[in-house]
Amino acid sequence: RKITFYVNHRHKNGSWIPLEVHASLVEYDGKTLIMSVGHDITERKQAEESLALVNRLYRVLSKVNESIARIHNLDTLFKEVCRILVEDGEYLIAWLGMVDWNEHTVKPVASYDEKANFVYNVHVSTDDVPNGRGPSGTAARTGQPVISEDNESNPHMAPWRDRIRQAGFRSSAAFPLMLGGRAIGVLDLSSDKPRRF
């Protein structure tokens, strides 16, 4: 009789590796023994995770496109996009902020998560100052997407480190909303996994 099962095995260097183990009962010298062979399936697991992420992103894009065609009120659309990103994209939080160039800030206008008050109590500047060097402030200032693969080690996340640690935001990304070559808003996402983006 043969069985296959999956385990995480601790390597001698301390890291964990996923194994696929094939085991069977073998009769030897009047005794029944279990013989097993384990295969490192790290690459297969990474490929499966990448494919799942791509499929999730396509599902999110499709639902966002449907919402854009169906919803004509911007406030409602912004909230719906944030909801889709959290529920279908599996992010911890999604929020959208509009840039106020007179006050040099990114002001939240919509969010979706169980920690919705988080974004409304955080000051994000568009200037090159500590509160403006995180993903959202930088994306607004530069007009380019900004990714923080590991919020814990990213020095630009220092002004919010305790709050993001408490909220479980391990990685973050901000995408500028552009109009006429200038950022008018920022879409910000956070995940409970590092290197999610």
N, C-alpha and C positions, 0 to 999 in steps of 0.2 A: 504494500500500500504506500502511495506517495502523497505527500502534501507539500503545498507551497505557502509560505507566510512571509510577512514583511516586518522587519525590526529596524530600529535605529541602534547602531553599534558605536560605542565610544572608541575612537582611534587612540593609539598610544600617545599622540600629540595633544589629546584632549578634545579634539573636534568630534562632532557626531556625523556619521555617514549612514545613509539609508541602504539597507541590504535586502535583497530578495533571497530567501533561503528555501532550498529544495531539500526535503528530508524524506527518508524512506526507512522502513524496518528491514533489517537484514539478519538472516540466521547465520550464526558463525559459532562453530565449536559447541553446538548444543545450546547456545544462548541467543536471545533476540537483542540486537543492537540497533541503535538509531544512527544512521549515517546521514550527515547533512553537508551541504555545500552552499556557501553564501556568495552572492555577486553584488559588487558595488553598483548601485543604480542611480548615483548622483546625477549623471548627465541626463538620464531619462526623466528623473524627477524635475530637473531644471527645465527641460524641454516641455514637459507637461504643464508646468507653472507658467511658462512663457506663452504657450498656446492658450491657456485659460485666460490669461491677462488680455491677449489680443482679442479673443472672442468677447470678453466683457467690454472692452473698449468699443468694439463694433456695435454691440447691443446698446451701449450708452449713446453713441453718436446717432444711431438710428432713432432712438427715443427722443433725443434732443431735437433732431431735425423734424420729427413729427410734431413736437411741441411748438417749435418756431412757426410751422405752417398753421397750427390750430389756435394758438393763443396770441391775442393782439394787444393785451395789456402788459406793459413791460414789468411791472412789479410782480404780477402773477407768473409771467414767463421766467423771471429770475428765480423765484422760489421753486418753480417746477424743475428748472435745470439743476438747482442745488439738490433737490430731493432725488432726482434720477441719479446723480453722481454718487450719492450716499447709498441709496438702496440697490441700484444696479451695478454701480462701479465699485461698491464695497469699500468706500473711503469712510473714515471716521467723521469727517466734517467737510462740507463744501460751503464756501461763502463767496459772495460777490460784493466787491466794493467799488464805488465810483470815486474817481480822482477829483479832488477839489484843488485846482492849481493855485487859487488865491490863498487858501489856507495851508497848502503844501501837505495835504493828508489824503489817505485813502479811507473813505467812510463806508462802512458796511451798510448795504441796503437789503441784502437777502442772505439767509443761511439755512442750513438744514443739518441737524445732528441733535444728539441728546444733550450736548453742551453748548447750545445756541448762544447763551450769554457770554461765552468765551470771547467771541469776536467783537462784541459790542463794548467790551471793557478793555480793549487793547488799542493803543495809539500806534498807528503806522504812518510814518512820514514819507514824503516823496523826495526829501533832501538826502544828501549823502552824510547822514548822521547815524549814530547807533540805532535809533528806532526806524531808520529808513534803509538799513542794509540787509534786512531779511528778504525773503522771496517776494513779498507783495510790493514793498517800497521800491526794491530794485527793478522789478518788472515794470512798474509804473514809470520810473525814471528813465530806464533804458529802452523801453518798448520791446524787450526780448523776454522769452520765457526764462524762469529761474527755478532751479531745482536744488533742494537741500536733501541729499541722499541719506544723511544721518544727522538729525537735529541735535543729538547729544554732543557730537564733536564739532559741529559747525560754529565757528566763533561769531558769525553774524546773527546767530539766534540767541546770543547772550541776554539781550534785554527781556526775553520772554522765556528763558530756559526753565525756570521753576514751574511756570504755568503750563508749558507744553509737556514737560515731564509728567506733571500731575494728570494732565488730560490724556497722556499716552500717545502723543503725536510724535512718532519716530522719524518720519520723513514728510516733506512738504514740497509743493510745487505751486508756482503762480504763473498765470498766463495773462498777458495784457490784452485788453479789448481795445483795438485801435480804430481811430476815425481820423481821416485826413493826416495820416502820418504821426499822430500823437495818441498816447494812451488816454482813454477816457474812463477806463475801469480795469479791474483786475479780478480774475477768477482764481480762487485759492483752494487747494485741496490738501488734506493731511491724511496720512495712513498710520496704522499701528505697526507697520513693518518698515524696517530700514531698506533703502535702495528699492523702493516700490516704483519709482519713476524712471 
